[in-house]
Amino acid sequence: MIRLSYNDESLEYDAYALLTSFYPGQGTEQQLCIADPCAADGMHLSRNEKGDVEISFHKGEAFPDDRTYSHAAEGKTEHDIKWARKRFVYDTLADYSGLSLPWGGLTGVRPTKLILGSVTERGLDEDGLAAYMKEQYRVSDEKARLGYRIAMLEDKLLAPFRGGGYSLYIGIPFCPSTCLYCSFLSYSVKAFGKYVNEYLDCVERELSAMEEIMEGRAPDTVYIGGGTPTALSAEELSRLLEMIRRHVPIDKAAEFTVEAGRPDSLDGEKLRIMKGAGCGRISVNPQTFRDETLKLIGRRHSVEQVTEAYCAARDAGFENINMDLILGLPGESLSDVEYTLKRVEELAPDSLTVHSLALKRAAKMREWVAEHGQISGLDHERAMKKALETAESLGMKPYYLYRQKNIAGALENTGFAKEGKYGLYNILIMEEVQSIYAIGAGTVSKKVFTDGSGRIERCDTHKDLSLYLSDIEAMIERKRRLFGATD
């Protein structure tokens, strides 16, 4: 039993995130819990009569000795106080477990945003940044240097987009099947295909309204995701792309991406339609090159189909093809990952996005774990290093990075790309330097204010398909209010 007790809720989220990072898979109430503040054993947060925050780890079955930390608020910033407390929590858990986390005490999803801010504010070079990240956040030297490389490249790539502009995201929530690990909005195209044309009607109404709301301004990037957009029939996909061209000056966009992630949703006709509509970047996502795993996770396609879809995309003239991989899928060993990376190296895509498996609340994977126990015995750090080596052998650089809750090995998701093949939308949405106008069910629009305040406001659309279809005017009005707001 690891028992966390507190009476200051400000540290609850971070402390719980650190506990679950040190002890993954122990998030059940019986194994890891937030207990009553007066519990004898565990961690206790309180404020004394002077207003100081006190954190105590009490001797018991969880911790071998007594520790108490007190930090006076006077003369310190809120950030300093927060991190003094987090370091104490982190160091105590590290001492007790004998472990260290690659990203130290960082629990946010955007470490490169923090790194770039630290470099800019403090004038740090790579060595200085690595030392600062170790001292302040307990980040490993390897991850700090990876973050530095990515942050510097991102800063260069984002320069043309700072100070305004927006990107367009269109969500198509239909899929051939729902994968075991997926938590995105996904409706079976077989069961819900009868709604596709009505859905496209609503997408066009949103596009038409966007023209008016954004006053004819062209988006910097356009990204069609899902779901699986290519789960649509060739006729439906053609209709979608034609309506986008009617309402969006695609030729002015720096990037136009379509997620064609499921090889079983692709054929030569759809590829020709996308290429003819001006799409320059697509994803053909194997996730793994092991047929047994594909079957287990519900992909319903073979490794052979991945290769066929990739080659068909090359034949159709696509010169910017991304592949997604997931490390830590059920039953996969390091040798399985090495085999997958070898196959990727043979095909030589233009970019590669490597995900560490994240156990998401809405994914079916949670049920699988409850039934089968441990997902994988994979050495996640070695697997990620192998992926980095493969990407470098293909002439790719790491160009964006983000983290998620309950991510395997407490690691990260990293995008690698060859020069000029970077996924600009991926960086823009992750680093929050410009607004995202999002269309479709379950999407979230985001306005980044350019008044120097750093303020970001959001509005979402219904996830339920029937609600989205019946309430489309209200969804449009939300965006009208959001993007009509004064900077």
C-alpha positions as CSV (number, residue, x, y, z in Angstrom):
1,M,0.0,0.0,0.0
2,I,1.2,3.5,-0.9
3,R,-0.9,6.0,0.9
4,L,-1.0,9.7,-0.1
5,S,-2.7,11.9,2.4
6,Y,-3.1,15.7,2.2
7,N,-5.1,18.7,3.2
8,D,-3.7,21.1,0.6
9,E,-5.3,20.2,-2.8
10,S,-2.9,22.3,-4.8
11,L,-0.3,19.5,-5.0
12,E,-2.8,16.6,-5.3
13,Y,-2.6,16.3,-9.1
14,D,1.2,16.5,-9.4
15,A,1.8,14.2,-6.4
16,Y,-0.6,11.6,-7.7
17,A,0.9,11.8,-11.2
18,L,4.4,11.2,-9.7
19,L,3.2,8.3,-7.7
20,T,1.6,6.6,-10.7
21,S,4.8,7.3,-12.7
22,F,7.0,5.6,-10.2
23,Y,4.5,2.8,-9.7
24,P,2.6,2.3,-13.0
25,G,-0.2,-0.2,-13.0
26,Q,-1.0,0.4,-9.3
27,G,-3.7,3.0,-9.8
28,T,-6.4,0.9,-8.2
29,E,-8.0,2.0,-4.9
30,Q,-6.6,-1.0,-3.1
31,Q,-3.0,-0.4,-4.2
32,L,-2.7,3.3,-4.5
33,C,-5.0,5.8,-2.9
34,I,-5.4,9.3,-1.6
35,A,-6.1,8.8,2.0
36,D,-7.5,10.7,4.9
37,P,-5.2,13.5,6.0
38,C,-4.8,12.1,9.5
39,A,-3.5,8.7,8.4
40,A,-0.5,7.6,10.3
41,D,1.5,6.2,7.4
42,G,2.1,7.9,4.0
43,M,2.5,11.5,2.8
44,H,0.9,14.4,4.5
45,L,0.5,18.0,3.2
46,S,-0.6,20.7,5.6
47,R,-0.1,24.4,6.5
48,N,1.3,25.4,9.9
49,E,0.2,28.5,11.9
50,K,2.7,30.6,9.9
51,G,1.1,29.6,6.6
52,D,4.1,27.4,5.6
53,V,3.3,24.3,3.5
54,E,4.5,21.2,5.2
55,I,5.0,17.9,3.5
56,S,5.6,14.8,5.6
57,F,6.4,11.2,4.6
58,H,5.7,9.1,7.7
59,K,7.5,5.9,8.5
60,G,5.4,2.8,7.8
61,E,5.0,0.0,5.2
62,A,5.5,2.5,2.3
63,F,8.5,4.6,3.5
64,P,11.5,3.5,5.4
65,D,12.1,6.7,7.4
66,D,10.5,9.9,8.5
67,R,10.9,13.0,6.5
68,T,9.3,16.4,6.8
69,Y,9.7,19.3,4.4
70,S,8.6,22.9,5.1
71,H,8.8,25.7,2.7
72,A,7.9,29.3,3.6
73,A,6.0,31.2,0.9
74,E,7.5,34.6,1.8
75,G,9.7,36.0,-1.0
76,K,9.1,33.1,-3.4
77,T,7.1,32.9,-6.6
78,E,4.2,30.4,-6.9
79,H,6.3,28.5,-9.4
80,D,9.3,28.2,-7.0
81,I,7.0,27.0,-4.2
82,K,5.4,24.4,-6.4
83,W,8.7,23.0,-7.6
84,A,10.3,23.0,-4.2
85,R,7.5,20.8,-3.0
86,K,7.5,18.6,-6.2
87,R,11.2,18.0,-5.9
88,F,10.8,16.9,-2.3
89,V,8.0,14.5,-3.4
90,Y,10.1,13.3,-6.4
91,D,13.4,12.8,-4.4
92,T,11.6,10.9,-1.6
93,L,9.9,8.5,-4.1
94,A,13.2,8.1,-6.0
95,D,15.1,7.2,-2.8
96,Y,12.4,4.8,-1.7
97,S,11.9,3.1,-5.0
98,G,15.5,3.2,-6.2
99,L,14.2,4.5,-9.6
100,S,14.5,7.7,-11.5
101,L,12.1,9.0,-14.2
102,P,13.5,10.1,-17.5
103,W,11.5,13.4,-17.4
104,G,12.0,13.8,-13.7
105,G,9.2,15.7,-11.9
106,L,7.6,17.0,-15.1
107,T,4.0,15.9,-15.5
108,G,2.8,18.2,-18.3
109,V,2.4,17.3,-21.9
110,R,4.6,20.0,-23.4
111,P,8.1,19.8,-22.0
112,T,9.6,21.5,-25.1
113,K,7.5,24.6,-24.4
114,L,9.0,24.8,-21.0
115,I,12.5,24.2,-22.4
116,L,12.3,26.9,-25.0
117,G,11.0,29.3,-22.4
118,S,13.9,28.4,-20.1
119,V,16.5,28.9,-22.9
120,T,15.0,32.2,-23.9
121,E,14.6,33.7,-20.4
122,R,18.0,32.5,-19.1
123,G,20.1,32.6,-22.2
124,L,21.1,29.0,-21.8
125,D,23.1,26.9,-24.3
126,E,22.6,23.1,-24.5
127,D,25.0,22.3,-21.6
128,G,23.4,25.0,-19.4
129,L,19.9,23.9,-20.2
130,A,20.8,20.2,-19.3
131,A,22.2,21.3,-16.0
132,Y,19.2,23.6,-15.2
133,M,16.7,20.9,-16.1
134,K,18.4,18.4,-13.8
135,E,18.6,20.8,-10.9
136,Q,15.2,22.3,-11.2
137,Y,13.1,19.5,-12.6
138,R,15.2,16.3,-12.1
139,V,15.1,15.7,-15.9
140,S,17.8,13.3,-17.2
141,D,20.7,14.6,-19.2
142,E,19.5,12.6,-22.3
143,K,16.0,13.9,-22.3
144,A,17.0,17.5,-21.6
145,R,19.3,17.4,-24.6
146,L,16.7,15.8,-26.8
147,G,14.2,18.5,-25.7
148,Y,16.8,21.2,-26.4
149,R,17.4,19.9,-30.0
150,I,13.7,19.8,-30.7
151,A,12.9,23.1,-29.0
152,M,15.6,24.9,-31.1
153,L,14.3,23.3,-34.4
154,E,10.7,24.1,-33.5
155,D,11.6,27.7,-32.8
156,K,13.0,28.0,-36.2
157,L,10.1,26.2,-38.0
158,L,7.5,28.2,-36.1
159,A,9.0,31.6,-36.8
160,P,6.8,32.3,-39.8
161,F,3.6,31.5,-37.9
162,R,4.1,33.5,-34.7
163,G,1.9,36.6,-34.1
164,G,-1.3,35.4,-35.7
165,G,-2.8,33.2,-38.3
166,Y,-4.6,29.9,-37.7
167,S,-4.7,26.3,-38.8
168,L,-7.8,24.3,-39.8
169,Y,-8.6,20.8,-38.4
170,I,-11.4,18.7,-39.8
171,G,-12.4,15.6,-37.9
172,I,-13.9,12.6,-39.6
173,P,-15.1,10.3,-36.8
174,F,-15.6,7.1,-38.8
175,C,-13.2,4.1,-38.7
176,P,-13.1,0.5,-40.1
177,S,-12.9,-0.7,-36.5
178,T,-11.8,0.7,-33.1
179,C,-8.3,-0.2,-32.0
180,L,-7.7,-1.5,-28.5
181,Y,-5.6,1.5,-27.5
182,C,-7.7,4.2,-29.1
183,S,-9.5,6.9,-27.1
184,F,-10.4,9.2,-30.1
185,L,-13.9,9.6,-31.3
186,S,-14.6,6.7,-33.5
187,Y,-17.8,5.3,-35.1
188,S,-17.8,2.1,-37.1
189,V,-18.2,3.1,-40.7
190,K,-20.1,-0.2,-41.3
191,A,-22.7,0.5,-38.6
192,F,-22.9,4.3,-39.0
193,G,-22.1,4.7,-42.7
194,K,-25.7,5.8,-43.4
195,Y,-24.9,9.1,-41.5
196,V,-21.8,10.0,-43.5
197,N,-23.5,12.2,-46.1
198,E,-25.5,14.0,-43.4
199,Y,-22.3,14.5,-41.5
200,L,-20.6,15.9,-44.6
201,D,-23.5,18.3,-45.0
202,C,-22.8,19.6,-41.5
203,V,-19.0,19.9,-42.3
204,E,-19.8,22.0,-45.3
205,R,-22.1,24.3,-43.2
206,E,-19.2,24.7,-40.8
207,L,-16.7,25.5,-43.7
208,S,-19.1,28.0,-45.1
209,A,-19.5,29.7,-41.7
210,M,-15.7,29.7,-41.2
211,E,-15.2,31.7,-44.4
212,E,-17.3,34.4,-42.9
213,I,-16.0,34.2,-39.4
214,M,-12.4,34.2,-40.4
215,E,-13.0,37.0,-42.9
216,G,-11.6,35.1,-45.8
217,R,-8.2,34.6,-44.2
218,A,-6.4,31.4,-45.4
219,P,-5.3,28.8,-42.9
220,D,-1.6,28.2,-42.6
221,T,-2.1,24.4,-42.4
222,V,-5.0,22.1,-43.1
223,Y,-5.2,18.7,-41.3
224,I,-8.0,16.1,-41.8
225,G,-7.9,13.6,-39.0
226,G,-10.3,11.3,-37.2
227,G,-11.2,8.5,-36.9
228,T,-9.9,7.5,-40.3
229,P,-10.9,10.0,-43.0
230,T,-10.1,7.3,-45.7
231,A,-12.7,5.0,-44.2
232,L,-15.1,7.1,-46.3
233,S,-15.9,5.7,-49.8
234,A,-14.1,7.1,-52.7
235,E,-17.2,9.1,-53.7
236,E,-17.6,10.5,-50.1
237,L,-13.9,11.3,-49.8
238,S,-14.0,13.1,-53.2
239,R,-17.0,15.1,-52.0
240,L,-15.2,16.1,-48.7
241,L,-12.1,17.3,-50.6
242,E,-14.1,19.2,-53.2
243,M,-16.1,21.1,-50.5
244,I,-12.8,22.0,-48.8
245,R,-11.4,23.4,-52.0
246,R,-14.6,25.4,-52.5
247,H,-14.3,27.1,-49.1
248,V,-10.6,27.0,-48.3
249,P,-7.8,28.5,-50.4
250,I,-5.7,25.3,-50.1
251,D,-3.0,26.6,-52.5
252,K,-2.1,29.2,-49.9
253,A,-1.6,26.7,-47.1
254,A,1.9,25.7,-46.2
255,E,0.8,22.1,-45.5
256,F,-2.3,19.9,-46.3
257,T,-2.4,16.6,-44.5
258,V,-4.8,13.7,-44.6
259,E,-4.6,10.9,-42.1
260,A,-4.8,7.8,-44.2
261,G,-3.7,5.8,-41.2
262,R,-5.5,2.5,-41.8
263,P,-4.0,0.5,-44.7
264,D,-7.3,-1.4,-45.0
265,S,-9.1,1.9,-45.9
266,L,-6.8,2.8,-48.8
267,D,-6.8,2.0,-52.4
268,G,-5.4,3.5,-55.6
269,E,-8.5,5.5,-56.4
270,K,-8.6,7.2,-53.0
271,L,-4.9,8.0,-53.2
272,R,-5.4,9.6,-56.7
273,I,-8.4,11.6,-55.3
274,M,-6.3,13.0,-52.4
275,K,-3.3,13.8,-54.6
276,G,-5.5,15.5,-57.2
277,A,-7.1,17.6,-54.4
278,G,-3.8,19.1,-53.4
279,C,-3.0,16.9,-50.4
280,G,0.8,16.8,-50.0
281,R,1.2,14.8,-46.8
282,I,-0.4,11.6,-45.6
283,S,0.1,9.0,-42.9
284,V,0.2,5.3,-43.5
285,N,0.3,3.9,-40.0
286,P,1.4,0.3,-39.3
287,Q,1.8,0.7,-35.5
288,T,3.7,-2.6,-35.6
289,F,4.9,-5.0,-38.2
290,R,3.7,-8.1,-36.3
291,D,0.6,-9.7,-37.6
292,E,-0.3,-11.3,-34.2
293,T,-0.3,-7.9,-32.5
294,L,-2.3,-6.2,-35.3
295,K,-5.0,-8.9,-34.8
296,L,-5.0,-8.5,-31.0
297,I,-5.3,-4.7,-31.1
298,G,-8.2,-4.8,-33.6
299,R,-6.5,-3.4,-36.6
300,R,-8.1,-5.9,-39.0
301,H,-5.4,-5.6,-41.6
302,S,-2.1,-7.4,-42.2
303,V,1.5,-6.4,-42.4
304,E,1.4,-7.1,-46.1
305,Q,-1.4,-4.6,-46.5
306,V,0.7,-1.9,-44.8
307,T,3.5,-2.5,-47.4
308,E,1.0,-2.5,-50.3
309,A,-0.7,0.7,-49.1
310,Y,2.7,2.5,-48.7
311,C,3.9,1.4,-52.1
312,A,0.6,2.5,-53.7
313,A,1.0,5.9,-52.1
314,R,4.5,6.3,-53.6
315,D,3.1,5.2,-57.0
316,A,0.4,7.9,-56.7
317,G,3.1,10.5,-56.3
318,F,3.2,11.2,-52.6
319,E,6.6,12.4,-51.5
320,N,5.8,13.1,-47.9
321,I,4.6,10.0,-46.1
322,N,4.5,9.6,-42.4
323,M,4.4,6.3,-40.4
324,D,3.2,5.9,-36.8
325,L,4.5,3.3,-34.5
326,I,3.5,2.4,-30.9
327,L,6.0,0.9,-28.5
328,G,4.8,-1.3,-25.7
329,L,1.8,-3.0,-27.4
330,P,0.6,-6.2,-25.7
331,G,3.0,-9.1,-25.8
332,E,5.7,-7.2,-27.8
333,S,9.3,-7.7,-26.8
334,L,12.4,-5.6,-27.8
335,S,13.1,-8.1,-30.6
336,D,9.6,-7.4,-32.0
337,V,10.2,-3.7,-31.9
338,E,13.6,-4.2,-33.6
339,Y,11.9,-6.2,-36.4
340,T,9.3,-3.5,-36.9
341,L,12.0,-0.8,-37.1
342,K,13.9,-2.9,-39.6
343,R,10.8,-3.1,-41.8
344,V,10.3,0.7,-41.5
345,E,14.0,1.2,-42.5
346,E,13.4,-0.8,-45.6
347,L,10.4,1.2,-46.7
348,A,12.1,4.5,-45.8
349,P,9.1,6.9,-45.0
350,D,9.7,10.6,-44.9
351,S,8.7,11.0,-41.3
352,L,8.2,8.7,-38.4
353,T,6.1,9.3,-35.2
354,V,7.0,7.0,-32.3
355,H,4.5,6.7,-29.5
356,S,5.0,5.2,-26.1
357,L,1.8,3.3,-25.3
358,A,-0.5,5.4,-23.1
359,L,-3.2,3.7,-21.1
360,K,-6.1,6.1,-21.7
361,R,-9.3,6.2,-19.8
362,A,-11.6,5.8,-22.8
363,A,-9.7,3.0,-24.5
364,K,-10.6,-0.6,-24.5
365,M,-7.1,-1.4,-23.4
366,R,-8.1,-0.7,-19.8
367,E,-10.5,-3.7,-20.0
368,W,-7.7,-5.8,-21.5
369,V,-5.3,-4.9,-18.7
370,A,-7.9,-5.7,-16.1
371,E,-8.3,-9.1,-17.6
372,H,-4.8,-10.0,-18.6
373,G,-2.6,-7.9,-16.2
374,Q,0.7,-6.5,-17.4
375,I,0.6,-5.2,-21.0
376,S,4.2,-5.8,-22.0
377,G,7.6,-6.6,-20.5
378,L,9.3,-4.3,-22.9
379,D,12.4,-2.3,-21.9
380,H,10.8,1.0,-23.0
381,E,13.9,3.1,-22.8
382,R,16.0,0.7,-25.0
383,A,13.1,0.5,-27.4
384,M,12.9,4.3,-27.7
385,K,16.7,4.5,-28.2
386,K,16.4,1.9,-31.0
387,A,13.7,4.0,-32.7
388,L,15.9,7.1,-32.4
389,E,18.8,5.2,-34.0
390,T,16.5,4.0,-36.9
391,A,15.2,7.5,-37.5
392,E,18.7,8.9,-37.6
393,S,19.8,6.2,-40.0
394,L,17.0,7.4,-42.3
395,G,18.3,10.9,-42.2
396,M,15.6,12.2,-39.9
397,K,15.7,14.7,-37.0
398,P,13.5,14.8,-34.0
399,Y,11.2,17.8,-34.5
400,Y,8.3,17.6,-32.1
401,L,7.6,15.9,-28.8
402,Y,4.7,15.5,-26.3
403,R,3.8,13.4,-23.3
404,Q,0.6,11.9,-22.0
405,K,-0.8,10.6,-18.7
406,N,-0.1,7.0,-17.9
407,I,2.5,6.7,-20.7
408,A,4.7,3.6,-20.8
409,G,8.1,4.0,-19.2
410,A,7.2,7.6,-18.2
411,L,8.7,8.5,-21.6
412,E,7.3,10.5,-24.5
413,N,6.0,10.5,-28.1
414,T,8.4,11.9,-30.6
415,G,8.1,12.9,-34.3
416,F,11.1,12.5,-36.6
417,A,11.3,13.8,-40.1
418,K,13.7,14.4,-43.0
419,E,14.6,18.0,-43.9
420,G,11.6,19.8,-45.3
421,K,9.2,16.9,-44.4
422,Y,8.2,18.2,-40.9
423,G,4.6,17.9,-39.9
424,L,3.9,21.6,-39.3
425,Y,0.4,21.2,-37.9
426,N,1.8,18.8,-35.3
427,I,4.1,21.5,-34.0
428,L,1.5,24.2,-34.2
429,I,-1.1,22.4,-32.2
430,M,1.4,21.2,-29.6
431,E,3.3,24.4,-28.9
432,E,0.1,26.6,-29.0
433,V,1.6,29.5,-31.0
434,Q,-1.5,30.0,-33.2
435,S,-5.3,29.4,-33.2
436,I,-6.8,26.1,-34.4
437,Y,-10.2,26.3,-36.0
438,A,-11.7,22.8,-35.6
439,I,-14.6,21.4,-37.6
440,G,-16.5,18.2,-36.9
441,A,-17.9,16.1,-34.0
442,G,-15.8,15.9,-30.9
443,T,-13.3,18.5,-32.0
444,V,-11.9,21.4,-29.9
445,S,-11.2,24.8,-31.4
446,K,-8.6,27.0,-29.7
447,K,-8.0,30.7,-29.9
448,V,-4.5,31.9,-29.0
449,F,-4.7,35.6,-28.2
450,T,-2.0,37.8,-29.7
451,D,-2.1,40.6,-27.2
452,G,0.9,39.3,-25.3
453,S,-1.2,37.9,-22.4
454,G,-0.6,34.3,-23.3
455,R,-4.4,33.7,-23.0
456,I,-5.9,30.7,-24.7
457,E,-9.7,30.1,-24.9
458,R,-11.4,26.9,-26.3
459,C,-14.7,25.7,-27.4
460,D,-15.8,22.1,-28.2
461,T,-18.4,20.4,-30.3
462,H,-20.6,17.5,-29.3
463,K,-19.0,14.1,-29.3
464,D,-22.3,12.3,-29.8
465,L,-22.9,12.0,-33.5
466,S,-26.6,12.5,-33.4
467,L,-26.3,15.6,-31.1
468,Y,-23.7,17.1,-33.5
469,L,-26.0,16.6,-36.5
470,S,-29.0,18.0,-34.8
471,D,-27.3,20.9,-33.1
472,I,-24.9,22.1,-35.8
473,E,-26.0,25.8,-35.7
474,A,-25.2,26.0,-32.0
475,M,-21.8,24.4,-32.7
476,I,-21.2,27.1,-35.4
477,E,-22.3,29.9,-33.0
478,R,-19.8,28.8,-30.4
479,K,-17.0,29.4,-32.9
480,R,-18.5,32.6,-34.0
481,R,-18.3,33.9,-30.4
482,L,-14.8,32.4,-29.8
483,F,-13.2,33.8,-32.9
484,G,-15.1,37.0,-32.9
485,A,-13.6,37.9,-29.5
486,T,-11.2,40.8,-29.4
487,D,-7.5,40.0,-28.9
